Amino acid sequence: MKELWLDRPDALSRIEQSRAPEAFKTAARELSTDGFTVLRGVVDPALCAKVIADYYRYAEQHADYVAQNLDQMGREKRLVNFHLWSKAELDLVSNRKIMKLLDYLFDEKTCVYTTLTFKYGTQQPLHRDTPHFATWPESRFFGVWTALEDVSPEAGPLMYVKGGQRFEMEHHRDIMRRVQQNRPDLNPQEQLTLALDLYNGQVIQDSPSAGEVVTAPIKCGDVAIWHPQLPHGGSPAIDQMRSRWSVVAHCAPEAVQLYMMDTYFHHDGPEPPPKRYGFLRKVNGRRVADSGATGYM
Ligand SMILES: O=C(O)CCC(=O)C(=O)O
């Protein structure tokens, strides 16, 4: 099984010859060249509003927990796996059209692994998701990001390095070997943290030379998808208190497991590590991973 057919030299001619719907072909072309695509108006704004209403219900029912999870400015942190609490969010992240598109892009049946729900922009520096959603073989993963409201330019829109999925950096196993050699004084957890810092540092410092850093204008109900190797993040918010309601779903083929960064930096060889999660149930004909509880992070 190969990584992603989108990354093969014949990807563009394969798209031209495909009988897939035009919208799928456009998305595939953009992901192959730019590493990023936006499908406009895929999700009903009424469903987006329901997810936000569910969030407020959740916050009311878990007021103490919410109060313990505010940042320095008093804003809620990001909420992991809200789709396991909110039926509306579960519906949104298993959107039939998007799932069919992902089947086409993976050439395999897609499932939902985890989600993050954001009330505010993340202002995350440029990064690759790969260490947190590692697969064997590589790149069997997409980040699928839905705007629950029109994103104001002041609220820290998504940003990415156009074409940055092709940016080549030091291999992650070599980074870890270097850390283990140079810093035997650190314990394994500290070595892992340092390896991730070095990895992220290379992405922040060097990936902008691989392409233009752009922000994406995204409106309520639009769905952005990024290539698993695309450097991306949240641009700085001009107005820190301006909401930027959004949900990112982490999706992979059913038959492929996603692993976390300890496995990413330590696992050797082409064979995947042992399976680490099962599935809960099907929604809209899609499997949903049993990947942990709802909670802030
Ligand atoms: O929503 C954002 O600002 C960035 C999200 C992101 O980078 C991620 O989920 O990996």
The ligand as a Gaussian input file, in Angstrom:
#p B3LYP/6-31G(d) Opt

LIG

0 1
 O       -7.549000      26.073000      13.644000
 C       -6.410000      26.507000      13.672000
 O       -6.135000      27.686000      13.927000
 C       -5.257000      25.581000      13.413000
 C       -5.639000      24.172000      13.571000
 C       -4.486000      23.280000      13.432000
 O       -3.414000      23.697000      13.089000
 C       -4.632000      21.877000      13.688000
 O       -5.695000      21.441000      14.149000
 O       -3.660000      21.129000      13.426000

